[in-house]
Amino acid sequence: MAKYSFEFKLKIVQEYLEGKGGLSYLSKKYRVKLKKQVEDWLNAYHEFGEEGLLRKRQNQSYPVQFKMDAIELYQTTELSYREVANHLGINNPALITNWMRIFRAEGIDGLSKTKGGPSILTKKKEEKKTKKETPKERDRIKELEKQVRALQIENAFLKELRKLRKQEAQQRRKNQSHESSTASEDPSN
C-alpha cells in the first residue's frame, strides 16, 4: 500500500467535503488505487479530525485485555469493524479484523504473542528436543496413548452401567411403593 502524505489526504478530504467530486472521481483524479482508501480517510477525518489523517510513526501496542474488549464489543453488538474501531479510538479497523482472526484461530494466547517469530536460539532448542526422540520412545508414547484411550472407553462404559443400575433401582422402588400402596388398599390382606 502506498504511503500518502498528510497534506495529500487532507486535500482530497477537503475537496470531497466541498462537493468537488465523489469517492470514485477523486480516487481516479489523484490516482489512489482504491476508492475505499479515500473512504477510510473521510471516516478518519470525521471521527478524529485532521489528527486522524496523520500517519502513526510507530506501531502502537495494545494490551491483551483491550483486544479482548474490542472482540467482545464486536461479537455482542451489531457494530462493524469500522464502528468498533471508531468507538475505541482506533484509526485502523483492520486491527480489529486481525484480532478477530487471530482469536478465532488461536484463542487468547494468540492475542498475547508479540510480533515476529521465535528467536533462532529457541528454534534450535526445539529442533534438538524433537531430534532426541528415539523410535523406542515413540513406541512407548503410542502404547501409552492406547492405554489412555482404553481407560477412557472403560470409564464411559462404567458411567453408563452406573446410570442404568440407578434407573433400575428407581424403577424397583417405584414398583415396590406401588405394590405396597395397592396392598394396603386391598381389604382381603
MODELLER restraints for C-alpha pairs under 7 A, 6 or more apart:
rsr = mdl.restraints
at = mdl.atoms
rsr.add(forms.Gaussian(group=physical.xy_distance, feature=features.Distance(at['CA:6:A'], at['CA:53:A']), mean=5.94, stdev=0.5))
rsr.add(forms.Gaussian(group=physical.xy_distance, feature=features.Distance(at['CA:6:A'], at['CA:54:A']), mean=5.61, stdev=0.5))
rsr.add(forms.Gaussian(group=physical.xy_distance, feature=features.Distance(at['CA:9:A'], at['CA:41:A']), mean=6.84, stdev=0.5))
rsr.add(forms.Gaussian(group=physical.xy_distance, feature=features.Distance(at['CA:9:A'], at['CA:53:A']), mean=6.68, stdev=0.5))
rsr.add(forms.Gaussian(group=physical.xy_distance, feature=features.Distance(at['CA:12:A'], at['CA:26:A']), mean=6.86, stdev=0.5))
rsr.add(forms.Gaussian(group=physical.xy_distance, feature=features.Distance(at['CA:13:A'], at['CA:42:A']), mean=5.94, stdev=0.5))
rsr.add(forms.Gaussian(group=physical.xy_distance, feature=features.Distance(at['CA:15:A'], at['CA:21:A']), mean=6.87, stdev=0.5))
rsr.add(forms.Gaussian(group=physical.xy_distance, feature=features.Distance(at['CA:16:A'], at['CA:22:A']), mean=6.22, stdev=0.5))
rsr.add(forms.Gaussian(group=physical.xy_distance, feature=features.Distance(at['CA:23:A'], at['CA:35:A']), mean=5.70, stdev=0.5))
rsr.add(forms.Gaussian(group=physical.xy_distance, feature=features.Distance(at['CA:23:A'], at['CA:38:A']), mean=6.44, stdev=0.5))
rsr.add(forms.Gaussian(group=physical.xy_distance, feature=features.Distance(at['CA:23:A'], at['CA:39:A']), mean=6.77, stdev=0.5))
rsr.add(forms.Gaussian(group=physical.xy_distance, feature=features.Distance(at['CA:24:A'], at['CA:35:A']), mean=5.57, stdev=0.5))
rsr.add(forms.Gaussian(group=physical.xy_distance, feature=features.Distance(at['CA:27:A'], at['CA:33:A']), mean=6.86, stdev=0.5))
rsr.add(forms.Gaussian(group=physical.xy_distance, feature=features.Distance(at['CA:27:A'], at['CA:34:A']), mean=6.73, stdev=0.5))
rsr.add(forms.Gaussian(group=physical.xy_distance, feature=features.Distance(at['CA:27:A'], at['CA:35:A']), mean=5.33, stdev=0.5))
rsr.add(forms.Gaussian(group=physical.xy_distance, feature=features.Distance(at['CA:27:A'], at['CA:38:A']), mean=6.62, stdev=0.5))
rsr.add(forms.Gaussian(group=physical.xy_distance, feature=features.Distance(at['CA:41:A'], at['CA:53:A']), mean=6.39, stdev=0.5))
rsr.add(forms.Gaussian(group=physical.xy_distance, feature=features.Distance(at['CA:44:A'], at['CA:52:A']), mean=4.84, stdev=0.5))
rsr.add(forms.Gaussian(group=physical.xy_distance, feature=features.Distance(at['CA:44:A'], at['CA:53:A']), mean=6.36, stdev=0.5))
rsr.add(forms.Gaussian(group=physical.xy_distance, feature=features.Distance(at['CA:44:A'], at['CA:91:A']), mean=6.21, stdev=0.5))
rsr.add(forms.Gaussian(group=physical.xy_distance, feature=features.Distance(at['CA:45:A'], at['CA:52:A']), mean=5.39, stdev=0.5))
rsr.add(forms.Gaussian(group=physical.xy_distance, feature=features.Distance(at['CA:45:A'], at['CA:53:A']), mean=6.30, stdev=0.5))
rsr.add(forms.Gaussian(group=physical.xy_distance, feature=features.Distance(at['CA:47:A'], at['CA:86:A']), mean=6.73, stdev=0.5))
rsr.add(forms.Gaussian(group=physical.xy_distance, feature=features.Distance(at['CA:52:A'], at['CA:91:A']), mean=6.52, stdev=0.5))
rsr.add(forms.Gaussian(group=physical.xy_distance, feature=features.Distance(at['CA:64:A'], at['CA:111:A']), mean=6.09, stdev=0.5))
rsr.add(forms.Gaussian(group=physical.xy_distance, feature=features.Distance(at['CA:64:A'], at['CA:112:A']), mean=5.75, stdev=0.5))
rsr.add(forms.Gaussian(group=physical.xy_distance, feature=features.Distance(at['CA:67:A'], at['CA:99:A']), mean=6.82, stdev=0.5))
rsr.add(forms.Gaussian(group=physical.xy_distance, feature=features.Distance(at['CA:70:A'], at['CA:84:A']), mean=6.87, stdev=0.5))
rsr.add(forms.Gaussian(group=physical.xy_distance, feature=features.Distance(at['CA:70:A'], at['CA:96:A']), mean=6.90, stdev=0.5))
rsr.add(forms.Gaussian(group=physical.xy_distance, feature=features.Distance(at['CA:71:A'], at['CA:100:A']), mean=6.22, stdev=0.5))
rsr.add(forms.Gaussian(group=physical.xy_distance, feature=features.Distance(at['CA:73:A'], at['CA:84:A']), mean=6.97, stdev=0.5))
rsr.add(forms.Gaussian(group=physical.xy_distance, feature=features.Distance(at['CA:74:A'], at['CA:81:A']), mean=6.95, stdev=0.5))
rsr.add(forms.Gaussian(group=physical.xy_distance, feature=features.Distance(at['CA:74:A'], at['CA:84:A']), mean=6.37, stdev=0.5))
rsr.add(forms.Gaussian(group=physical.xy_distance, feature=features.Distance(at['CA:81:A'], at['CA:93:A']), mean=5.53, stdev=0.5))
rsr.add(forms.Gaussian(group=physical.xy_distance, feature=features.Distance(at['CA:81:A'], at['CA:96:A']), mean=6.11, stdev=0.5))
rsr.add(forms.Gaussian(group=physical.xy_distance, feature=features.Distance(at['CA:81:A'], at['CA:97:A']), mean=6.48, stdev=0.5))
rsr.add(forms.Gaussian(group=physical.xy_distance, feature=features.Distance(at['CA:82:A'], at['CA:93:A']), mean=4.91, stdev=0.5))
rsr.add(forms.Gaussian(group=physical.xy_distance, feature=features.Distance(at['CA:85:A'], at['CA:91:A']), mean=6.56, stdev=0.5))
rsr.add(forms.Gaussian(group=physical.xy_distance, feature=features.Distance(at['CA:85:A'], at['CA:92:A']), mean=6.69, stdev=0.5))
rsr.add(forms.Gaussian(group=physical.xy_distance, feature=features.Distance(at['CA:85:A'], at['CA:93:A']), mean=5.15, stdev=0.5))
rsr.add(forms.Gaussian(group=physical.xy_distance, feature=features.Distance(at['CA:85:A'], at['CA:96:A']), mean=6.79, stdev=0.5))
rsr.add(forms.Gaussian(group=physical.xy_distance, feature=features.Distance(at['CA:99:A'], at['CA:111:A']), mean=6.79, stdev=0.5))
rsr.add(forms.Gaussian(group=physical.xy_distance, feature=features.Distance(at['CA:102:A'], at['CA:110:A']), mean=5.91, stdev=0.5))
rsr.add(forms.Gaussian(group=physical.xy_distance, feature=features.Distance(at['CA:102:A'], at['CA:111:A']), mean=6.61, stdev=0.5))
rsr.add(forms.Gaussian(group=physical.xy_distance, feature=features.Distance(at['CA:103:A'], at['CA:110:A']), mean=6.29, stdev=0.5))
rsr.add(forms.Gaussian(group=physical.xy_distance, feature=features.Distance(at['CA:103:A'], at['CA:111:A']), mean=6.46, stdev=0.5))
